[in-house]
Amino acid sequence: VAPLAGWTDADVDAYIAEHGLVVNPLVYAGYPSIGCAPCTRAVAPGEDPRAGRWAGTGKTECGINT
């Protein structure tokens, strides 16, 4: 079950605003998808938001979801 899987970015932004949640400062520094330090990089303009995860490698899982 993934209750947020169908949410759009606008849905997430609205929820954050409505509930006064704090956004990780890295989001504003170009990291829209944040993982562990060695496997995350900033995303260039126009890139997919998850392009910064495991950049330069094949699709990899860090183990947290296994």
Rosetta blueprint (number, residue, H / E / L):
1 V L
2 A L
3 P L
4 L L
5 A L
6 G L
7 W L
8 T L
9 D H
10 A H
11 D H
12 V H
13 D H
14 A H
15 Y H
16 I H
17 A H
18 E H
19 H H
20 G L
21 L L
22 V L
23 V L
24 N L
25 P H
26 L H
27 V H
28 Y H
29 A L
30 G L
31 Y L
32 P L
33 S L
34 I L
35 G L
36 C L
37 A H
38 P H
39 C H
40 T E
41 R L
42 A L
43 V L
44 A L
45 P L
46 G L
47 E L
48 D L
49 P L
50 R L
51 A L
52 G L
53 R E
54 W L
55 A L
56 G L
57 T L
58 G L
59 K L
60 T L
61 E L
62 C L
63 G L
64 I L
65 N L
66 T L
